Amino acid sequence: MKPDPIAESLRPDSGLTPMARRVVQFIHANRPLALASSAAELAERIGTSDATVIRSVQAMGFDSLAALRAALIASLTHARDPASALSRTIEDIGSDLDDAVGGILQTHADMAAALQHPATRRHIADAVRALHPCPRIVVFGIGPSRGLADYICRALNRNGLTSLPIGTTGRAFADDLVALRPGDGIIIMAYGTLYREIALLFRETRRMGLPAVLVTDRIAAADVPPGTVIVSAMRGKEEHIALHSATVAVLEAIAFGLSVARRDHTVATLDRLNDFRNQIERF
């Protein structure tokens, strides 16, 4: 296994000054937060200057903060192996068709039961309150989650709330970021750990002062900007195939809550929808 350069820099013989060691220890212990933070933001949390943070990063052996972020991404990103996940799921449930169907349905039932926890229901209500004042909702999802983002945006638009799905990766993600507007509300679907697109999205929402709702299975509050509403949504058993019913339920609950909060506007929009449908049928 390739050595972790961040952890390696904390060796007793690394030659770090006491302050540099303090900076490195903070980064090592708070990797997702460090990935999403600028030098100035790290300095504020650690109680030092941004220049000291930069010098400490260089003392670790990185040419720049960008190089450190690349190492953080590598340490936080675990390769997903769908074939292995399927194999583990089959080994757990069995290859008999009836057992397989029953096992997956039972997992969905367990996920639905978890959503009934009072804390989860409270967090969904908090998400609705955070997003209600926003004239537009931006929904972020990558991979299969992008399809969920498209779906829930269609539902929000149908109910009269302007929405925009985003979720490209790499350099193309810059187009998504530049599309953000003051006043937007952000729903972010992210599972496992933070990666660069999510880190950049959180940084931009924080810079613009946009309310953010995170739908996740394990990302903790300490790893995201203060004030982020976190709603827990299981995706099945650990290291098994990913299931999305809990995420859909959370998204639909938020969408319905926003419709209740804007009832008159929602009903008026749906009346227009029915009117257009009638016009299409008569055309």
ROTILO-909196 format. One record per residue: residue number from 1; x, y, z of N, C-alpha, C, O in turn. Coordinates in steps of 0.2 Angstrom, whole numbers. Atoms other than C-alpha are relative to their C-alpha. Layout:
REM ROTILO-909196
{node NUM, {X, Y, Z}, {X, Y, Z}, {X, Y, Z}, {X, Y, Z}} ...
This chain:
REM ROTILO-909196
{node 1, {4, -6, 0}, {0, 0, 0}, {4, 6, 0}, {9, 7, 4}} {node 2, {-3, -6, 1}, {6, 17, -5}, {0, 4, 7}, {-5, 5, 10}} {node 3, {0, -3, -6}, {12, 27, 11}, {-5, 7, -1}, {-5, 10, -6}} {node 4, {4, -6, 0}, {0, 41, 16}, {5, 6, 2}, {8, 7, 7}} {node 5, {-5, -5, -1}, {11, 57, 14}, {-2, 5, 6}, {2, 8, 9}} {node 6, {2, -5, -6}, {0, 67, 27}, {2, -3, 7}, {5, 0, 11}} {node 7, {-2, 3, -6}, {2, 54, 40}, {7, -1, 1}, {10, 0, 7}} {node 8, {-7, 1, 0}, {20, 51, 36}, {4, 7, 3}, {9, 6, 6}} {node 9, {-3, -7, -2}, {24, 70, 39}, {-1, 1, 8}, {2, 5, 10}} {node 10, {0, 0, -7}, {19, 67, 57}, {4, -4, 4}, {4, -5, 10}} {node 11, {-5, 4, -4}, {33, 55, 61}, {4, 5, 4}, {5, 10, 2}} {node 12, {-4, -4, -4}, {44, 61, 75}, {6, 3, -3}, {8, 8, -1}} {node 13, {-6, -2, 4}, {59, 63, 63}, {-2, 4, -6}, {3, 6, -10}} {node 14, {2, -4, 6}, {49, 74, 51}, {3, 7, -1}, {3, 10, -6}} {node 15, {-3, -7, 0}, {57, 90, 56}, {-5, 6, 1}, {-3, 11, 0}} {node 16, {6, -6, 0}, {40, 100, 58}, {1, 4, 6}, {3, 1, 11}} {node 17, {0, -5, -5}, {40, 115, 69}, {-6, -2, 4}, {-11, -5, 2}} {node 18, {6, 1, -4}, {27, 114, 84}, {-6, 2, -4}, {-11, -1, -4}} {node 19, {6, -3, 4}, {15, 125, 74}, {-1, -4, -6}, {-7, -5, -7}} {node 20, {2, 3, 6}, {17, 116, 58}, {-3, -7, 2}, {-7, -10, -2}} {node 21, {3, 7, -2}, {14, 99, 67}, {-7, 1, 2}, {-12, -3, 1}} {node 22, {7, -1, -2}, {-2, 107, 75}, {-4, 1, -6}, {-10, -2, -6}} {node 23, {4, -1, 6}, {-8, 112, 57}, {-1, -7, -3}, {-6, -9, -5}} {node 24, {1, 6, 3}, {-4, 95, 50}, {-4, -5, 4}, {-8, -9, 1}} {node 25, {4, 4, -4}, {-12, 86, 65}, {-8, 2, -1}, {-12, -3, -2}} {node 26, {7, -2, 1}, {-28, 96, 62}, {-2, -3, -7}, {-8, -5, -8}} {node 27, {2, 2, 7}, {-28, 92, 43}, {-1, -8, 0}, {-6, -10, -3}} {node 28, {1, 7, -1}, {-25, 74, 47}, {-6, -3, 3}, {-9, -8, 1}} {node 29, {6, 2, -4}, {-39, 72, 59}, {-7, 3, -3}, {-12, 0, -1}} {node 30, {6, -3, 2}, {-51, 83, 49}, {0, 0, -8}, {0, 6, -11}} {node 31, {-1, 0, 7}, {-48, 78, 31}, {-6, 2, -5}, {-4, 6, -9}} {node 32, {5, -3, 4}, {-65, 81, 23}, {-1, 7, 1}, {-2, 11, -4}} {node 33, {1, -7, -1}, {-66, 98, 31}, {6, 4, -3}, {5, 9, -6}} {node 34, {-6, -3, 3}, {-48, 102, 26}, {-1, 0, -8}, {1, 5, -11}} {node 35, {1, 0, 7}, {-53, 97, 8}, {-4, 6, -2}, {-3, 9, -8}} {node 36, {5, -5, 2}, {-67, 109, 8}, {2, 8, 2}, {-2, 12, 1}} {node 37, {-1, -7, -3}, {-58, 124, 16}, {6, 3, -3}, {10, 0, -6}} {node 38, {-6, -4, 3}, {-46, 138, 10}, {5, 0, 6}, {4, -2, 11}} {node 39, {-5, -1, -5}, {-30, 142, 19}, {-2, 4, 5}, {-1, 3, 11}} {node 40, {2, -4, -6}, {-38, 156, 28}, {-5, -3, 4}, {-5, -2, 10}} {node 41, {4, 4, -4}, {-52, 145, 34}, {3, -5, 4}, {1, -5, 10}} {node 42, {-4, 5, -4}, {-40, 132, 40}, {3, 4, 6}, {3, 2, 11}} {node 43, {-4, -4, -5}, {-30, 146, 49}, {-5, 2, 5}, {-3, 2, 11}} {node 44, {5, -3, -5}, {-46, 153, 57}, {-2, -6, 5}, {-2, -5, 11}} {node 45, {2, 6, -4}, {-51, 135, 64}, {6, -2, 4}, {5, -4, 10}} {node 46, {-6, 3, -4}, {-33, 131, 70}, {3, 6, 5}, {6, 4, 10}} {node 47, {-3, -5, -4}, {-29, 148, 77}, {7, 3, -2}, {11, 4, 2}} {node 48, {-6, -3, 3}, {-15, 154, 66}, {-1, 4, -6}, {-7, 6, -7}} {node 49, {1, -4, 6}, {-12, 163, 50}, {0, -4, -6}, {2, -10, -6}} {node 50, {0, 4, 6}, {-15, 158, 32}, {7, -2, -3}, {8, -7, -6}} {node 51, {-7, 1, 2}, {4, 160, 29}, {3, -6, 3}, {7, -10, 0}} {node 52, {-3, 5, -4}, {8, 148, 42}, {-3, -7, -2}, {1, -12, -3}} {node 53, {3, 6, 3}, {-4, 135, 35}, {3, -2, -7}, {5, -7, -8}} {node 54, {-3, 1, 6}, {4, 137, 18}, {7, -3, 1}, {9, -7, -2}} {node 55, {-6, 2, -1}, {21, 135, 25}, {0, -7, 3}, {5, -11, 2}} {node 56, {1, 6, -3}, {15, 120, 35}, {-1, -5, -6}, {2, -11, -6}} {node 57, {2, 5, 6}, {8, 112, 19}, {7, -1, -4}, {8, -7, -6}} {node 58, {-6, 1, 4}, {25, 115, 10}, {5, -4, 4}, {9, -8, 2}} {node 59, {-4, 4, -4}, {34, 107, 25}, {-2, -7, 0}, {2, -11, 1}} {node 60, {2, 7, 0}, {24, 92, 23}, {2, -3, -7}, {2, -9, -8}} {node 61, {-3, 3, 7}, {32, 90, 5}, {-5, 2, -6}, {-4, -1, -11}} {node 62, {4, -2, 5}, {18, 98, -5}, {1, 7, -3}, {3, 11, 1}} {node 63, {-2, -7, 4}, {21, 112, -18}, {-5, 5, 2}, {-4, 11, 2}} {node 64, {6, -5, 0}, {4, 120, -15}, {-6, -3, 4}, {-6, -9, 5}} {node 65, {6, 3, -4}, {-13, 118, -6}, {-3, -4, -5}, {-7, -9, -3}} {node 66, {3, 4, 5}, {-19, 111, -23}, {3, -7, 0}, {-1, -12, 0}} {node 67, {-3, 6, -1}, {-7, 97, -21}, {-2, -4, 6}, {-3, -10, 6}} {node 68, {2, 3, -6}, {-12, 94, -4}, {-7, -3, -1}, {-9, -8, 1}} {node 69, {7, 2, 1}, {-30, 93, -9}, {0, -6, -4}, {-5, -11, -3}} {node 70, {0, 6, 4}, {-26, 80, -22}, {2, -6, 4}, {-1, -11, 3}} {node 71, {-2, 6, -5}, {-18, 69, -8}, {-6, -1, 4}, {-7, -7, 6}} {node 72, {6, 1, -4}, {-34, 72, 2}, {-5, -4, -4}, {-8, -8, -1}} {node 73, {5, 3, 4}, {-45, 67, -12}, {2, -8, -1}, {-2, -12, 0}} {node 74, {-3, 7, 0}, {-34, 51, -14}, {-2, -4, 6}, {-3, -10, 6}} {node 75, {0, 3, -6}, {-35, 47, 4}, {-8, -1, 2}, {-9, -6, 6}} {node 76, {7, 0, -2}, {-54, 50, 5}, {-4, -5, -5}, {-10, -7, -3}} {node 77, {3, 4, 5}, {-59, 41, -11}, {1, -7, 0}, {7, -9, -1}} {node 78, {-1, 7, 0}, {-62, 23, -10}, {-3, -3, -7}, {-9, -1, -8}} {node 79, {3, 2, 7}, {-64, 14, -27}, {-6, -5, 1}, {-6, -9, 6}} {node 80, {6, 4, 0}, {-81, 7, -29}, {0, -6, -5}, {2, -5, -11}} {node 81, {0, 6, 5}, {-82, -11, -36}, {-7, -3, 0}, {-9, -7, 5}} {node 82, {7, 3, 0}, {-100, -15, -41}, {0, -8, 0}, {-5, -11, 3}} {node 83, {0, 7, 0}, {-95, -33, -45}, {1, -3, 7}, {-3, -8, 9}} {node 84, {-2, 3, -7}, {-88, -36, -27}, {-7, 1, 4}, {-8, -3, 8}} {node 85, {6, -2, -4}, {-104, -27, -20}, {-5, -5, -1}, {-9, -8, 3}} {node 86, {5, 5, 2}, {-115, -39, -30}, {1, -6, 3}, {-3, -10, 6}} {node 87, {-2, 7, -2}, {-105, -54, -25}, {-2, -1, 8}, {-4, -6, 10}} {node 88, {1, 0, -8}, {-106, -49, -6}, {-7, -1, 1}, {-10, -4, 6}} {node 89, {7, 0, -1}, {-125, -46, -8}, {-3, -7, -1}, {-7, -10, 3}} {node 90, {3, 7, 2}, {-128, -63, -16}, {2, -5, 5}, {-1, -9, 7}} {node 91, {-2, 5, -5}, {-117, -72, -3}, {-4, 1, 6}, {-5, -4, 10}} {node 92, {4, -1, -6}, {-127, -64, 11}, {-7, -2, -1}, {-10, -5, 4}} {node 93, {8, 1, 1}, {-145, -66, 4}, {-1, -7, -3}, {-5, -11, -1}} {node 94, {1, 6, 3}, {-142, -81, -7}, {-2, 0, -7}, {-4, 6, -9}} {node 95, {1, -1, 7}, {-144, -85, -25}, {-7, -3, -2}, {-9, -2, -8}} {node 96, {7, 2, 2}, {-162, -93, -24}, {-4, 6, -1}, {-3, 11, 2}} {node 97, {3, -6, 2}, {-173, -81, -33}, {-5, 3, 5}, {-5, 9, 6}} {node 98, {5, -3, -5}, {-187, -80, -20}, {4, 3, 6}, {2, 8, 9}} {node 99, {-4, -3, -6}, {-174, -77, -6}, {3, 6, -2}, {4, 11, 2}} {node 100, {-3, -6, 3}, {-165, -64, -17}, {-5, 6, 0}, {-4, 11, 3}} {node 101, {5, -6, 1}, {-181, -54, -20}, {-3, 1, 7}, {-3, 7, 9}} {node 102, {2, -2, -7}, {-187, -56, -1}, {6, 4, 3}, {4, 8, 7}} {node 103, {-5, -3, -4}, {-170, -51, 5}, {1, 8, -2}, {2, 12, 2}} {node 104, {-1, -7, 3}, {-169, -35, -6}, {-6, 4, 3}, {-6, 10, 5}} {node 105, {6, -3, -2}, {-187, -31, -1}, {0, 2, 8}, {-2, 7, 10}} {node 106, {-1, -1, -7}, {-183, -33, 17}, {5, 6, 2}, {4, 9, 6}} {node 107, {-5, -6, -1}, {-168, -21, 16}, {-4, 6, -1}, {-3, 11, 2}} {node 108, {4, -6, 1}, {-180, -8, 8}, {-4, 1, 6}, {-5, 7, 8}} {node 109, {5, -1, -6}, {-192, -11, 23}, {4, 3, 6}, {2, 7, 9}} {node 110, {-4, -3, -5}, {-178, -8, 35}, {2, 7, -1}, {2, 11, 4}} {node 111, {-1, -7, 2}, {-173, 8, 26}, {-5, 4, 1}, {-5, 10, 4}} {node 112, {6, -4, -2}, {-190, 14, 27}, {-2, 1, 7}, {-4, 6, 9}} {node 113, {1, 0, -7}, {-192, 10, 45}, {5, 5, 3}, {3, 9, 8}} {node 114, {-5, -5, -3}, {-176, 20, 49}, {-2, 7, -2}, {-1, 12, 2}} {node 115, {2, -7, 2}, {-184, 35, 40}, {-5, 3, 5}, {-6, 9, 6}} {node 116, {5, -2, -5}, {-198, 35, 54}, {3, 2, 6}, {0, 4, 11}} {node 117, {-3, -2, -6}, {-185, 39, 67}, {-2, 8, 1}, {-1, 12, -4}} {node 118, {1, -7, -1}, {-190, 56, 75}, {5, 5, -2}, {3, 10, -4}} {node 119, {-6, -5, 2}, {-173, 64, 72}, {0, 1, -8}, {1, 6, -10}} {node 120, {0, -1, 8}, {-174, 60, 53}, {-6, 4, -2}, {-6, 9, -6}} {node 121, {6, -4, 2}, {-192, 67, 52}, {1, 7, 2}, {-1, 12, -2}} {node 122, {-2, -7, -1}, {-186, 83, 61}, {5, 3, -4}, {4, 9, -6}} {node 123, {-5, -3, 4}, {-171, 85, 50}, {-4, 1, -7}, {-2, 6, -10}} {node 124, {4, -1, 7}, {-183, 83, 34}, {-4, 7, 1}, {-4, 11, -4}} {node 125, {4, -6, -1}, {-194, 97, 42}, {5, 6, 0}, {3, 11, -3}} {node 126, {-5, -5, 0}, {-178, 107, 45}, {2, 2, -7}, {3, 8, -9}} {node 127, {-2, -1, 7}, {-173, 105, 27}, {-6, 4, -4}, {-4, 9, -8}} {node 128, {5, -3, 3}, {-190, 111, 21}, {0, 8, 2}, {-1, 12, -2}} {node 129, {0, -7, -2}, {-189, 127, 32}, {6, 3, -3}, {6, 9, -4}} {node 130, {-6, -3, 2}, {-171, 130, 26}, {-1, 2, -8}, {1, 7, -10}} {node 131, {1, -1, 7}, {-177, 129, 7}, {-6, 4, -2}, {-6, 7, -7}} {node 132, {6, -3, 2}, {-194, 137, 8}, {1, 7, -2}, {-2, 9, -7}} {node 133, {0, -7, 3}, {-188, 155, 6}, {4, 1, -7}, {4, 6, -10}} {node 134, {-4, -1, 6}, {-178, 151, -9}, {-4, 0, -7}, {-8, -5, -7}} {node 135, {3, 0, 7}, {-184, 155, -27}, {1, -5, -4}, {-2, -7, -9}} {node 136, {-2, 5, 5}, {-175, 141, -35}, {4, -5, 5}, {8, -3, 9}} {node 137, {-3, 5, -3}, {-169, 124, -29}, {5, -3, -4}, {3, -5, -10}} {node 138, {-5, 3, 4}, {-152, 117, -36}, {1, -7, 4}, {2, -7, 10}} {node 139, {-1, 6, -2}, {-151, 98, -34}, {6, -4, -3}, {7, -4, -9}} {node 140, {-6, 2, 3}, {-134, 90, -35}, {0, -8, 1}, {-1, -10, 7}} {node 141, {-1, 7, -1}, {-131, 71, -38}, {5, -2, -6}, {4, 0, -12}} {node 142, {-5, 3, 4}, {-117, 61, -47}, {-2, -7, -1}, {-4, -11, 3}} {node 143, {2, 7, 2}, {-120, 44, -56}, {-7, -1, 1}, {-11, 3, -2}} {node 144, {7, 1, -1}, {-136, 36, -51}, {-4, 6, 3}, {-10, 7, 2}} {node 145, {3, -6, -3}, {-140, 51, -40}, {-2, 5, -5}, {-6, 9, -3}} {node 146, {2, -5, 5}, {-140, 62, -55}, {-7, -1, -3}, {-11, 3, -4}} {node 147, {6, 1, 2}, {-155, 53, -61}, {-6, 2, 5}, {-11, 4, 3}} {node 148, {4, -2, -6}, {-163, 56, -44}, {-1, 7, 0}, {-7, 10, 1}} {node 149, {0, -7, 1}, {-159, 74, -46}, {-5, 3, -5}, {-9, 7, -4}} {node 150, {4, -2, 6}, {-167, 75, -63}, {-8, -1, 2}, {-12, 3, 1}} {node 151, {7, 2, -2}, {-183, 66, -56}, {-3, 5, 5}, {-8, 8, 4}} {node 152, {3, -4, -5}, {-185, 77, -41}, {-1, 7, -2}, {-5, 11, 0}} {node 153, {1, -6, 3}, {-182, 93, -51}, {-6, 1, -4}, {-10, 6, -4}} {node 154, {6, 0, 3}, {-196, 88, -62}, {-6, 1, 4}, {-11, 4, 2}} {node 155, {5, -1, -4}, {-207, 86, -48}, {-1, 7, 3}, {-7, 9, 4}} {node 156, {1, -7, -3}, {-203, 103, -40}, {-2, 5, -5}, {-6, 9, -4}} {node 157, {2, -5, 6}, {-205, 112, -57}, {-7, -1, -1}, {-11, 4, -2}} {node 158, {7, 2, 1}, {-222, 103, -59}, {-4, 4, 6}, {-10, 6, 4}} {node 159, {4, -3, -5}, {-227, 110, -42}, {1, 8, 1}, {-1, 11, 5}} {node 160, {0, -7, 1}, {-222, 128, -47}, {7, 3, 3}, {7, 9, 4}} {node 161, {-7, -3, -3}, {-204, 129, -39}, {5, -2, -4}, {7, -7, -6}} {node 162, {-6, 1, 5}, {-190, 132, -51}, {5, -4, 3}, {7, -3, 9}} {node 163, {-5, 5, -3}, {-177, 119, -49}, {5, -1, -6}, {4, -1, -12}} {node 164, {-6, 2, 5}, {-160, 114, -58}, {4, -6, 3}, {6, -5, 8}} {node 165, {-5, 5, -1}, {-151, 98, -58}, {7, 1, -2}, {8, 3, -8}} {node 166, {-8, -1, 2}, {-132, 98, -58}, {3, -7, 2}, {0, -10, 6}} {node 167, {-4, 6, -2}, {-119, 84, -57}, {5, -2, -5}, {6, -8, -5}} {node 168, {-6, 2, 4}, {-106, 84, -70}, {6, 0, 4}, {6, 2, 10}} {node 169, {-6, 1, -3}, {-88, 80, -65}, {6, 3, -4}, {5, 4, -10}} {node 170, {-6, -3, 3}, {-71, 86, -68}, {-1, 7, -2}, {-4, 11, 1}} {node 171, {0, -8, 2}, {-68, 103, -77}, {-7, 2, -2}, {-9, 8, -1}} {node 172, {7, -2, 2}, {-86, 103, -84}, {-4, 2, 6}, {-9, 5, 6}} {node 173, {4, -2, -5}, {-92, 105, -66}, {1, 7, 1}, {-4, 10, 5}} {node 174, {-1, -7, 0}, {-86, 123, -67}, {-6, 3, -3}, {-9, 8, 0}} {node 175, {7, -3, 3}, {-102, 126, -78}, {-5, -1, 5}, {-10, 4, 5}} {node 176, {6, 1, -5}, {-113, 119, -64}, {1, 6, 5}, {-4, 9, 8}} {node 177, {-2, -5, -5}, {-104, 131, -51}, {-2, 7, -2}, {-5, 11, 2}} {node 178, {2, -7, 3}, {-106, 146, -62}, {-7, 1, -1}, {-9, 7, -1}} {node 179, {7, -1, 1}, {-124, 143, -64}, {-4, 2, 7}, {-10, 3, 7}} {node 180, {3, -2, -6}, {-127, 146, -45}, {-2, 7, 0}, {2, 11, -2}} {node 181, {2, -7, 0}, {-137, 162, -41}, {-1, 1, 8}, {-2, -3, 12}} {node 182, {2, -2, -7}, {-139, 172, -25}, {-8, -2, 1}, {-12, -1, -3}} {node 183, {7, 2, -2}, {-155, 165, -16}, {-1, -7, -1}, {-6, -9, 1}} {node 184, {1, 7, 1}, {-153, 147, -22}, {0, -4, 6}, {3, -2, 11}} {node 185, {-1, 5, -5}, {-156, 133, -10}, {3, -6, -3}, {1, -8, -9}} {node 186, {-4, 5, 3}, {-145, 118, -13}, {-2, -7, 4}, {-1, -7, 10}} {node 187, {0, 7, -3}, {-149, 99, -10}, {6, -4, -3}, {7, -4, -9}} {node 188, {-5, 4, 2}, {-134, 88, -11}, {0, -7, 2}, {-1, -8, 8}} {node 189, {0, 8, -2}, {-134, 69, -12}, {7, -2, 0}, {11, -1, -5}} {node 190, {-7, 2, -1}, {-117, 63, -6}, {0, -6, 5}, {-2, -6, 10}} {node 191, {-1, 6, -4}, {-112, 46, 1}, {7, -2, 1}, {11, -1, -4}} {node 192, {-7, 2, -2}, {-97, 38, 9}, {4, 6, 2}, {4, 7, 8}} {node 193, {-4, -6, -2}, {-85, 53, 9}, {-1, 6, -5}, {-4, 5, -10}} {node 194, {0, -6, 4}, {-83, 70, 2}, {5, -1, -6}, {10, -4, -5}} {node 195, {-5, 0, 5}, {-74, 72, -15}, {0, 7, -3}, {-4, 11, -1}} {node 196, {-2, -7, 2}, {-68, 87, -25}, {-6, 4, -2}, {-7, 10, 0}} {node 197, {6, -4, 2}, {-85, 92, -33}, {-4, 2, 6}, {-6, 8, 6}} {node 198, {4, -1, -6}, {-94, 91, -17}, {4, 5, 5}, {0, 10, 7}} {node 199, {-4, -4, -4}, {-80, 100, -8}, {-1, 7, -3}, {-1, 12, 1}} {node 200, {0, -6, 4}, {-80, 114, -21}, {-7, 3, 1}, {-8, 9, 2}} {node 201, {7, -2, -1}, {-99, 115, -20}, {-2, 3, 6}, {-5, 8, 7}} {node 202, {1, -3, -6}, {-99, 117, -2}, {3, 7, 1}, {1, 11, 5}} {node 203, {-4, -6, 0}, {-86, 130, -3}, {-4, 6, -3}, {-4, 12, 0}} {node 204, {3, -5, 3}, {-96, 140, -15}, {-7, 2, 3}, {-9, 8, 3}} {node 205, {7, -2, -3}, {-113, 139, -6}, {2, 4, 6}, {-2, 8, 8}} {node 206, {-1, -4, -6}, {-104, 145, 10}, {2, 7, -2}, {0, 12, 1}} {node 207, {-2, -6, 2}, {-96, 159, 0}, {-6, 5, -2}, {-6, 11, 0}} {node 208, {6, -4, 2}, {-113, 164, -7}, {-5, 1, 5}, {-10, 4, 4}} {node 209, {5, 0, -5}, {-122, 161, 9}, {-7, -4, -2}, {-12, -2, 0}} {node 210, {6, 4, 2}, {-134, 148, 1}, {-2, -5, 5}, {3, -9, 8}} {node 211, {2, 6, -4}, {-144, 136, 12}, {1, -6, -3}, {0, -7, -9}} {node 212, {-2, 7, 3}, {-138, 118, 10}, {-3, -5, 4}, {-3, -5, 10}} {node 213, {3, 6, -3}, {-147, 102, 13}, {5, -6, -2}, {5, -7, -8}} {node 214, {-4, 6, 2}, {-136, 86, 13}, {-4, -6, 2}, {-5, -8, 7}} {node 215, {3, 7, -1}, {-144, 69, 10}, {6, -5, 0}, {9, -6, -6}} {node 216, {-6, 4, 0}, {-131, 56, 15}, {-1, -6, 5}, {-6, -6, 8}} {node 217, {1, 6, -4}, {-128, 39, 23}, {5, 1, 6}, {4, -2, 11}} {node 218, {-5, 0, -5}, {-112, 43, 33}, {4, 7, 1}, {8, 7, 6}} {node 219, {-4, -6, -1}, {-105, 60, 31}, {-2, 4, 6}, {-8, 5, 7}} {node 220, {2, -3, -7}, {-104, 69, 48}, {0, 8, -1}, {2, 11, -5}} {node 221, {0, -7, -1}, {-108, 87, 53}, {6, 3, 0}, {7, 9, -3}} {node 222, {-7, -3, -1}, {-90, 90, 57}, {3, 1, -7}, {8, 5, -7}} {node 223, {-3, 0, 6}, {-86, 87, 39}, {-3, 5, -5}, {0, 6, -11}} {node 224, {3, -4, 5}, {-97, 100, 31}, {-1, 7, 3}, {0, 8, 9}} {node 225, {1, -7, -3}, {-100, 119, 33}, {-5, 0, 6}, {-10, -3, 5}} {node 226, {5, -1, -5}, {-109, 124, 49}, {-7, 3, -3}, {-7, 7, -8}} {node 227, {7, -2, 3}, {-128, 126, 46}, {-3, -4, -5}, {-9, -4, -7}} {node 228, {2, 5, 5}, {-129, 112, 34}, {-5, -4, 3}, {-4, -7, 8}} {node 229, {5, 5, -3}, {-145, 102, 37}, {1, -6, -3}, {2, -7, -9}} {node 230, {-1, 7, 2}, {-141, 84, 36}, {-5, -5, 1}, {-8, -5, 7}} {node 231, {6, 5, 0}, {-154, 71, 32}, {3, -7, -1}, {6, -8, -6}} {node 232, {-3, 6, 0}, {-149, 53, 35}, {-4, -5, -5}, {-10, -5, -4}} {node 233, {4, 4, 4}, {-154, 41, 21}, {5, -6, -1}, {10, -6, -5}} {node 234, {-3, 6, 1}, {-148, 23, 21}, {0, -2, -7}, {-4, -1, -11}} {node 235, {0, 3, 7}, {-142, 14, 5}, {1, -7, 0}, {4, -10, -4}} {node 236, {-1, 8, -1}, {-143, -4, 11}, {5, -1, 5}, {8, 3, 8}} {node 237, {-5, 2, -5}, {-131, -14, 20}, {7, 2, -2}, {9, 3, -8}} {node 238, {-7, -2, 1}, {-112, -10, 21}, {3, -4, -5}, {3, -11, -4}} {node 239, {-4, 3, 5}, {-102, -15, 6}, {-5, -5, -4}, {-2, -9, -8}} {node 240, {5, 3, 5}, {-118, -22, -3}, {-2, 5, -5}, {0, 10, -5}} {node 241, {2, -4, 5}, {-126, -16, -18}, {-4, 6, 3}, {-8, 6, 8}} {node 242, {4, -6, -3}, {-133, 2, -16}, {-7, 0, -2}, {-9, -1, -8}} {node 243, {8, 0, 1}, {-152, 4, -15}, {-2, 8, 1}, {1, 11, 6}} {node 244, {1, -7, 0}, {-160, 21, -17}, {-7, 2, 2}, {-9, 8, 2}} {node 245, {7, -2, -2}, {-178, 20, -10}, {0, 5, 6}, {-4, 9, 6}} {node 246, {0, -4, -6}, {-173, 29, 6}, {1, 8, -3}, {-2, 12, 0}} {node 247, {-1, -7, 3}, {-166, 44, -4}, {-6, 3, -4}, {-7, 8, -3}} {node 248, {6, -3, 3}, {-181, 45, -15}, {-5, 2, 5}, {-8, 7, 4}} {node 249, {5, -2, -5}, {-192, 45, 0}, {2, 7, 3}, {-3, 11, 4}} {node 250, {-2, -6, -3}, {-182, 59, 8}, {-1, 6, -5}, {-4, 11, -3}} {node 251, {1, -5, 5}, {-182, 69, -8}, {-8, 2, -1}, {-10, 8, -2}} {node 252, {7, -1, 1}, {-201, 67, -11}, {-3, 3, 7}, {-8, 7, 6}} {node 253, {2, -3, -6}, {-204, 71, 8}, {1, 8, 0}, {-3, 12, 2}} {node 254, {-2, -7, 1}, {-194, 88, 5}, {-5, 3, -5}, {-7, 9, -3}} {node 255, {4, -3, 5}, {-204, 91, -11}, {-7, 1, 2}, {-10, 7, 1}} {node 256, {7, -1, -2}, {-221, 88, -3}, {0, 5, 6}, {-5, 9, 6}} {node 257, {0, -5, -5}, {-216, 99, 12}, {0, 7, -3}, {-3, 11, 0}} {node 258, {0, -6, 3}, {-212, 113, 1}, {-6, 2, -4}, {-8, 8, -4}} {node 259, {6, -1, 3}, {-228, 111, -8}, {-5, 2, 5}, {-9, 6, 4}} {node 260, {4, -2, -6}, {-237, 112, 9}, {1, 7, 2}, {-4, 11, 3}} {node 261, {-2, -6, -2}, {-228, 127, 13}, {-2, 6, -5}, {-3, 11, -3}} {node 262, {2, -4, 6}, {-233, 135, -4}, {-6, -2, -3}, {-7, -2, -9}} {node 263, {6, 4, 2}, {-250, 127, -5}, {-3, 4, -6}, {-5, 1, -11}} {node 264, {4, -4, 5}, {-259, 141, -15}, {4, 0, -6}, {1, -1, -12}} {node 265, {-4, 0, 6}, {-245, 143, -27}, {1, -7, -4}, {0, -7, -10}} {node 266, {0, 7, 2}, {-243, 124, -29}, {-7, -2, -4}, {-7, -4, -9}} {node 267, {7, 2, 2}, {-262, 122, -32}, {-1, 4, -7}, {-4, 1, -12}} {node 268, {1, -4, 6}, {-262, 136, -45}, {4, -2, -6}, {2, -2, -11}} {node 269, {-5, 3, 5}, {-247, 129, -54}, {-3, -7, -3}, {-3, -8, -9}} {node 270, {3, 6, 2}, {-256, 112, -55}, {-6, 1, -4}, {-7, -3, -9}} {node 271, {6, -2, 4}, {-272, 120, -61}, {3, 2, -7}, {-1, 0, -12}} {node 272, {-3, -1, 7}, {-261, 127, -76}, {2, -6, -3}, {1, -6, -9}} {node 273, {-2, 6, 3}, {-254, 110, -79}, {-6, -3, -3}, {-5, -6, -8}} {node 274, {6, 4, 2}, {-271, 102, -80}, {-3, 4, -6}, {-5, 1, -11}} {node 275, {3, -4, 6}, {-277, 117, -92}, {4, -2, -6}, {1, -2, -11}} {node 276, {-4, 1, 6}, {-262, 114, -103}, {-1, -7, -3}, {-1, -8, -9}} {node 277, {1, 7, 3}, {-265, 95, -104}, {-7, 0, -4}, {-7, -3, -9}} {node 278, {6, 0, 4}, {-283, 99, -109}, {1, 3, -7}, {-2, 1, -12}} {node 279, {-1, -3, 6}, {-277, 111, -122}, {3, -5, -5}, {2, -5, -11}} {node 280, {-4, 4, 4}, {-265, 98, -129}, {-5, -5, -3}, {-5, -7, -9}} {node 281, {5, 5, 2}, {-279, 85, -130}, {-5, 3, -5}, {-7, -1, -10}} {node 282, {5, -3, 4}, {-291, 97, -139}, {4, 3, -6}, {0, 5, -11}} {node 283, {-4, -4, 6}, {-277, 104, -151}, {-1, -4, -7}, {1, -2, -12}} 
